[in-house]
C-alpha cells in the first residue's frame, strides 16, 4: 500500500477515493426490473377484455378457435393466437337504391334500409368472412325479394297510403330475406326491412305527374258535379216543401176567413134586423165609399133623399 507522508500524517489513497463501486448488486437489480417489465408486457398483451355489446373472436393461425360472448376478462395463447371484435348490437344498413318494374309496367326507384344483427359469429365468418360480406349478401337478398313482391303490385298501390299494403309487405320481405340468410348459414338475422321512399326515373317522371294531375282534375270535376246535383236536389226538395207549406197555410187562411165572414154576416143580420133604417143608412154610406172619390161629379135633385142626406137633412 502506497502511503504519502504529509505533515507527519499518513494518508491512505484507497480510503481517500471512497472505496470500490459494487457493480454486481446494481446489475442484478436491473435484470430483475427488465424481467418484471417484460413479464407485465407479456401478460397485458395476451389478456383481453370483452365489453357489453360485442363478440371477441379468437383465431389461431387464421382459424376461429373460440368465440367469447360474455363480458369479462379473458386471455389468449401468446404469439399463435389473435383477437378481433364483432358488434353484438343491432346495426342499420342502408340498401343501395334500385330500379324495379311494377305489375302495371311502371318503372320506379326504391330505397330501403335494414336493421340486422350477428347471431352466430362463427357462421358469419365462415360464410360471409366480414361484416361487409354479410351486408353484401343481405343486400342481394333484399333486392331480390323486394323486386319480386313489388312486381305483384300496381304503382298506385305502392305510392298511395290509403291503398298501400306496405306494412304487410315489409313483414313478408323480412321473413323471406331471413329464409335466404338461414339457408346460406350466414349467421346473421334481419329484424326489419323498411322502404324509405319510392321515386320515378327522371325520363318518365314528368309524364306520370301529368297523368296524375289529369286524374286529380277529373276526380275534382266528378266531386263538383256530385255537389251540384246534390245542391239541385236539396233546392227542389226545399221548394216543394215551401209550396206545400204555403198551400196548406192558404187553405187554412181561406177556411178561417170564410168562418169569419160567415160569423160577420150572422152578426150583421142580427144587428140589421133590429133597426132596418140604420141598415139602409149604413148600406148607403158603404156605397159612397165605392162611388165617390176626389174627381166624382154627381148631379142630384134637391129633393132627392141622397142629396138631402148629404146636406144634413134628416126629416
C-alpha positions as CSV (number, residue, x, y, z in Angstrom):
1,X,0.0,0.0,0.0
2,X,1.3,3.3,-1.0
3,X,1.4,5.9,1.6
4,X,2.5,9.6,1.4
5,X,3.8,11.4,4.4
6,X,2.4,14.9,4.7
7,X,2.9,16.9,7.9
8,X,3.9,13.6,9.6
9,X,0.3,12.2,8.9
10,X,-0.2,9.0,6.8
11,X,-2.8,9.4,4.0
12,X,-4.4,6.2,2.6
13,X,-5.3,6.9,-1.1
14,X,-7.8,4.0,-1.3
15,X,-9.8,5.4,1.6
16,X,-9.5,8.9,0.1
17,X,-11.1,7.6,-3.2
18,X,-14.2,6.3,-1.4
19,X,-13.6,2.6,-1.9
20,X,-14.6,0.3,-4.9
21,X,-18.1,0.5,-6.7
22,X,-20.4,-2.6,-6.2
23,X,-21.5,-3.2,-9.9
24,X,-22.8,-6.7,-9.2
25,X,-25.7,-5.6,-7.0
26,X,-26.9,-2.9,-9.5
27,X,-26.6,-5.4,-12.3
28,X,-28.9,-7.9,-10.5
29,X,-31.4,-5.2,-9.8
30,X,-31.5,-4.0,-13.4
31,X,-32.0,-7.6,-14.7
32,X,-34.9,-8.1,-12.2
33,X,-36.6,-4.9,-13.4
34,X,-36.2,-5.9,-17.0
35,X,-37.7,-9.3,-16.4
36,X,-40.6,-7.8,-14.4
37,X,-41.4,-5.3,-17.2
38,X,-41.2,-8.0,-19.8
39,X,-43.5,-10.2,-17.8
40,X,-46.0,-7.4,-17.3
41,X,-45.9,-6.6,-21.1
42,X,-46.3,-10.3,-21.9
43,X,-49.4,-10.6,-19.6
44,X,-51.1,-7.4,-20.8
45,X,-50.6,-8.2,-24.5
46,X,-52.2,-11.6,-24.1
47,X,-55.1,-10.7,-21.8
48,X,-58.2,-9.0,-23.4
49,X,-61.4,-7.6,-22.1
50,X,-64.9,-8.4,-23.6
51,X,-67.2,-5.4,-23.3
52,X,-71.0,-5.4,-23.3
53,X,-72.4,-5.4,-26.8
54,X,-69.5,-7.2,-28.6
55,X,-68.1,-10.6,-29.5
56,X,-64.4,-11.4,-29.3
57,X,-63.2,-13.8,-32.0
58,X,-60.0,-15.7,-31.1
59,X,-58.1,-17.1,-34.1
60,X,-55.2,-19.5,-34.2
61,X,-53.2,-19.4,-37.4
62,X,-56.2,-17.7,-39.1
63,X,-58.8,-20.3,-38.0
64,X,-61.5,-19.4,-35.5
65,X,-61.0,-21.4,-32.3
66,X,-63.1,-19.6,-29.8
67,X,-66.0,-17.1,-29.6
68,X,-66.3,-15.2,-26.4
69,X,-69.8,-13.7,-25.9
70,X,-70.0,-12.9,-22.2
71,X,-68.4,-9.7,-20.8
72,X,-65.3,-10.1,-18.7
73,X,-61.5,-10.6,-18.7
74,X,-60.1,-13.4,-20.9
75,X,-56.7,-14.5,-22.3
76,X,-55.2,-15.9,-25.4
77,X,-52.2,-18.1,-26.2
78,X,-49.3,-15.8,-26.9
79,X,-47.7,-15.5,-30.3
80,X,-50.0,-18.0,-32.0
81,X,-53.5,-16.5,-31.3
82,X,-55.0,-13.2,-32.2
83,X,-58.2,-11.4,-31.2
84,X,-60.7,-9.4,-33.3
85,X,-64.0,-7.8,-32.4
86,X,-67.5,-8.1,-33.9
87,X,-70.6,-6.0,-32.8
88,X,-73.3,-7.8,-30.8
89,X,-75.8,-5.0,-31.0
90,X,-78.3,-4.3,-33.9
91,X,-77.0,-2.3,-36.9
92,X,-78.6,-0.4,-39.6
93,X,-77.7,-0.9,-43.3
94,X,-78.7,1.5,-46.0
95,X,-79.6,-0.6,-49.0
96,X,-78.5,0.8,-52.4
97,X,-81.2,2.4,-54.5
98,X,-82.5,0.1,-57.2
99,X,-84.9,0.3,-60.1
100,X,-87.8,-2.2,-60.5
101,X,-90.9,-2.8,-62.6
102,X,-94.4,-2.8,-61.1
103,X,-97.3,-5.0,-62.1
104,X,-98.7,-2.3,-64.4
105,X,-95.3,-2.0,-66.1
106,X,-94.2,1.2,-64.3
107,X,-90.5,1.7,-63.6
108,X,-89.8,3.0,-60.1
109,X,-86.7,3.6,-57.9
110,X,-86.9,2.1,-54.4
111,X,-84.8,3.0,-51.4
112,X,-84.7,0.6,-48.5
113,X,-82.9,0.1,-45.2
114,X,-82.5,-2.9,-43.0
115,X,-81.9,-3.5,-39.3
116,X,-79.8,-6.6,-38.6
117,X,-77.6,-8.3,-36.1
118,X,-75.0,-11.1,-35.9
119,X,-76.5,-14.1,-34.3
120,X,-73.7,-16.7,-34.9
121,X,-70.3,-15.1,-35.4
122,X,-68.6,-18.4,-36.4
123,X,-71.1,-19.0,-39.2
124,X,-70.8,-15.4,-40.3
125,X,-67.0,-15.5,-40.5
126,X,-67.1,-18.9,-42.2
127,X,-69.6,-18.0,-45.0
128,X,-69.5,-14.2,-45.3
129,X,-66.0,-13.6,-44.0
130,X,-66.5,-10.0,-42.9
131,X,-69.3,-7.5,-42.0
132,X,-69.1,-6.0,-45.5
133,X,-69.5,-9.5,-47.0
134,X,-72.6,-10.2,-44.8
135,X,-74.1,-6.8,-45.8
136,X,-73.4,-7.5,-49.5
137,X,-75.3,-10.9,-49.3
138,X,-78.1,-9.3,-47.3
139,X,-78.5,-6.5,-49.9
140,X,-78.7,-9.1,-52.7
141,X,-81.5,-11.0,-51.0
142,X,-83.4,-7.8,-50.1
143,X,-83.3,-6.5,-53.6
144,X,-84.4,-9.9,-55.0
145,X,-87.4,-10.2,-52.6
146,X,-88.5,-6.6,-52.9
147,X,-88.4,-6.8,-56.7
148,X,-90.5,-10.0,-56.6
149,X,-93.0,-8.6,-54.1
150,X,-93.5,-5.1,-55.7
151,X,-93.7,-6.7,-59.1
152,X,-97.1,-8.1,-58.0
153,X,-98.5,-4.7,-57.1
154,X,-99.6,-1.8,-59.2
155,X,-97.9,1.6,-59.0
156,X,-100.9,3.3,-57.3
157,X,-101.0,0.6,-54.6
158,X,-97.3,1.2,-53.8
159,X,-97.4,5.0,-53.6
160,X,-101.0,5.6,-52.3
161,X,-101.0,5.4,-48.5
162,X,-104.8,4.7,-48.4
163,X,-104.5,1.6,-50.6
164,X,-101.0,0.6,-49.6
165,X,-100.2,-2.8,-48.3
166,X,-96.7,-1.7,-47.4
167,X,-97.0,-2.7,-43.8
168,X,-97.6,-6.4,-44.6
169,X,-95.1,-6.1,-47.5
170,X,-92.3,-5.2,-45.1
171,X,-93.1,-8.2,-42.9
172,X,-93.1,-10.5,-45.9
173,X,-89.8,-9.1,-47.2
174,X,-88.2,-9.5,-43.8
175,X,-89.4,-13.1,-43.4
176,X,-88.2,-14.2,-46.9
177,X,-84.8,-12.5,-46.5
178,X,-84.2,-14.3,-43.3
179,X,-85.1,-17.6,-45.0
180,X,-82.4,-17.0,-47.6
181,X,-79.8,-16.0,-44.9
182,X,-80.7,-19.0,-42.9
183,X,-80.4,-21.3,-45.9
184,X,-76.9,-20.0,-46.6
185,X,-75.8,-20.3,-42.9
186,X,-74.6,-16.7,-42.8
187,X,-75.2,-16.4,-39.1
188,X,-77.0,-13.1,-39.3
189,X,-80.6,-12.1,-38.7
190,X,-82.6,-9.3,-40.3
191,X,-85.1,-7.9,-37.7
192,X,-86.7,-5.4,-40.1
193,X,-86.7,-4.2,-43.7
194,X,-88.3,-0.8,-44.4
195,X,-89.0,1.2,-47.6
196,X,-87.8,4.8,-47.1
197,X,-89.1,6.2,-50.3
198,X,-90.1,5.5,-53.9
199,X,-89.2,7.7,-56.8
200,X,-89.8,7.8,-60.5
201,X,-86.9,7.6,-63.0
202,X,-86.2,11.0,-64.5
203,X,-87.3,10.2,-68.0
204,X,-90.9,9.3,-67.2
205,X,-91.4,11.4,-64.0
206,X,-93.0,14.3,-65.9
207,X,-95.4,12.2,-67.9
208,X,-96.6,10.4,-64.7
209,X,-97.0,13.7,-62.9
210,X,-99.1,15.0,-65.8
211,X,-101.3,11.9,-65.8
212,X,-101.7,12.2,-62.0
213,X,-102.7,15.8,-62.3
214,X,-105.2,14.9,-65.0
215,X,-106.7,12.2,-62.9
216,X,-107.0,14.5,-59.9
217,X,-108.7,17.2,-62.0
218,X,-111.1,14.5,-63.4
219,X,-111.8,13.4,-59.8
220,X,-112.3,17.0,-58.7
221,X,-114.8,17.6,-61.6
222,X,-116.7,14.5,-60.6
223,X,-116.9,15.8,-57.0
224,X,-118.1,19.2,-58.3
225,X,-120.8,17.5,-60.4
226,X,-121.9,15.4,-57.5
227,X,-122.1,18.6,-55.4
228,X,-124.1,20.4,-58.0
229,X,-126.6,17.5,-58.3
230,X,-126.9,17.3,-54.5
231,X,-127.5,21.1,-54.4
232,X,-130.2,21.0,-57.0
233,X,-131.9,18.1,-55.3
234,X,-131.9,20.0,-52.0
235,X,-133.2,23.2,-53.6
236,X,-136.0,21.2,-55.4
237,X,-137.0,19.5,-52.2
238,X,-137.0,22.7,-50.3
239,X,-139.1,24.5,-53.0
240,X,-141.6,21.6,-52.9
241,X,-141.8,21.7,-49.1
242,X,-142.2,25.5,-49.2
243,X,-145.1,25.2,-51.8
244,X,-146.8,22.6,-49.7
245,X,-146.5,24.7,-46.6
246,X,-147.8,27.8,-48.4
247,X,-150.7,25.9,-49.9
248,X,-151.7,24.5,-46.6
249,X,-151.4,27.9,-45.0
250,X,-153.5,29.5,-47.8
251,X,-156.2,26.8,-47.3
252,X,-156.2,27.3,-43.6
253,X,-156.4,31.1,-44.1
254,X,-159.4,30.7,-46.6
255,X,-161.1,28.5,-44.1
256,X,-160.6,30.9,-41.3
257,X,-161.6,33.8,-43.5
258,X,-164.8,32.0,-44.6
259,X,-165.7,31.2,-41.0
260,X,-165.0,34.9,-40.1
261,X,-167.2,36.2,-42.9
262,X,-169.9,33.8,-42.0
263,X,-169.8,34.9,-38.4
264,X,-169.8,38.6,-39.5
265,X,-172.8,38.1,-41.8
266,X,-174.6,36.5,-38.9
267,X,-173.8,39.4,-36.7
268,X,-174.9,41.9,-39.4
269,X,-178.2,40.1,-39.9
270,X,-178.9,40.1,-36.2
271,X,-178.0,43.8,-35.9
272,X,-179.7,45.0,-39.0
273,X,-182.9,43.1,-38.2
274,X,-183.2,45.2,-35.1
275,X,-183.1,48.6,-36.9
276,X,-183.8,48.4,-40.7
277,X,-183.5,52.2,-41.2
278,X,-180.0,52.1,-39.7
279,X,-179.2,49.2,-42.1
280,X,-180.4,51.3,-45.0
281,X,-178.3,54.2,-44.0
282,X,-175.3,52.0,-43.5
283,X,-175.6,50.5,-46.9
284,X,-175.9,53.9,-48.4
285,X,-172.8,55.1,-46.7
286,X,-170.9,52.0,-47.8
287,X,-171.9,52.7,-51.4
288,X,-170.4,56.2,-51.1
289,X,-167.0,54.6,-50.5
290,X,-167.2,52.9,-53.8
291,X,-168.8,55.7,-55.9
292,X,-167.4,58.9,-54.6
293,X,-163.7,60.0,-54.8
294,X,-161.9,63.2,-55.4
295,X,-162.9,63.5,-59.1
296,X,-166.5,62.3,-58.8
297,X,-169.3,64.7,-60.0
298,X,-172.9,63.8,-59.0
299,X,-176.0,65.7,-60.2
300,X,-179.0,65.1,-57.9
301,X,-182.3,66.8,-57.5
302,X,-182.6,68.9,-54.4
303,X,-185.4,66.8,-53.1
304,X,-183.5,63.6,-53.5
305,X,-183.1,61.6,-50.3
306,X,-179.5,61.1,-51.2
307,X,-179.0,64.9,-51.6
308,X,-180.9,65.7,-48.5
309,X,-178.8,63.3,-46.5
310,X,-175.6,64.8,-47.9
311,X,-176.7,68.3,-46.9
312,X,-177.6,67.1,-43.4
313,X,-181.5,67.0,-43.7
314,X,-182.8,64.0,-41.8
315,X,-186.5,64.6,-41.8
